[in-house]
Amino acid sequence: MSLTVLATGPLTTVQDLGRPGQAALGVGRSGVCDRASAALANRLVGNPADAAVLEVTLGGLAVRAGADLLVVTTGARCPGAPHAAPTVLRRGQELRLGPPASGLRTYLAVRGGITVEPVLGSRSTDVLAGLGPAVLAPGDVLPVGTPADPAPGVDLAPVPDPPDGELTVTALPGPRADWFGDAGWAALTGQAWTVTSESNRVGLRLDGAPLDRLRSGELPSEGMVRGALQVPPSGLPVLFLADHPVTGGYPVIGYVTDADVDRCAQLRPGQQLRLRPAAHSSP
């Protein structure tokens, strides 16, 4: 069983839950950017949670089935496929995803999972480190595994589409919030930040009124995690996503809560993001 890639759109990669627990060796976790959407896709076709899926950026993916396959899409809704509704793709049939009206990343799960060769225990493509399978290209043939779990028999999962307007998420103070003080925290959480076109799987680059430091100089490199809000010398925060670096030397003013990072992974360039302070939180 297999899928043949006919077109990839701007970016399509194979992703699973990544490579946890190897940061001390310099290996980041990587994995799907929107974990909630990918997990839903796997559930809908009866896959285990760690089965590999295709992460499609802004649509454009086209594939041909090499056998009868049960498939589903979640995340950003693309024309051309029943969304959050498992469907059988017959042998030789093609699936073509148009550009989504809202959201950025769509997940295509196939019953049995995409079974390309794992690298360091994961089938995820880490675009920063260059680990894992290559970014997909037309002509690639993706093997599909044998299903291990029963199909759930769900016709449709009624989940909302990603928003196309301003998104508000919860932020907590980080270990270097004192580098910016109360005024810096108020500036971070008191304005709408605009997602720039320089954003990618590594992180969202945000534009707005720059944050002023209270301290000069730089830090020794510290460990970085998904959801960290790192502030480079420009004063414009970067929100780290799945392929973030393992370490960094710029101060982390705060963190976006883990579930909200999934929602941030669906933001397009030009959308606005507000960082709402968690209850009773202050730097």
Sequence and secondary structure as in RCSB ss.txt:
>XXXX:A:sequence
MSLTVLATGPLTTVQDLGRPGQAALGVGRSGVCDRASAALANRLVGNPADAAVLEVTLGGLAVRAGADLLVVTTG
ARCPGAPHAAPTVLRRGQELRLGPPASGLRTYLAVRGGITVEPVLGSRSTDVLAGLGPAVLAPGDVLPVGTPADP
APGVDLAPVPDPPDGELTVTALPGPRADWFGDAGWAALTGQAWTVTSESNRVGLRLDGAPLDRLRSGELPSEGMV
RGALQVPPSGLPVLFLADHPVTGGYPVIGYVTDADVDRCAQLRPGQQLRLRPAAHSSP
>XXXX:A:secstr
 EEEEEEE SEEEEE S  TT GGGT      SSHHHHHHHHHHTT  TT  EEEEESS EEEEESS EEEEEEE
S  TTS BTS EEE TT EEE    SS SEEEEEETT B    BTTB   BTTTTBSS    TT EEEB    S 
    S        SS EEEEEEE TTGGGTHHHHHHHHHSSEEEE TT  SSEEEEESS    SS S    EE  
TTEEE  TTS  EEE TT  SEESS EEEEE HHHHHHHTT  TT EEEEEE TT   
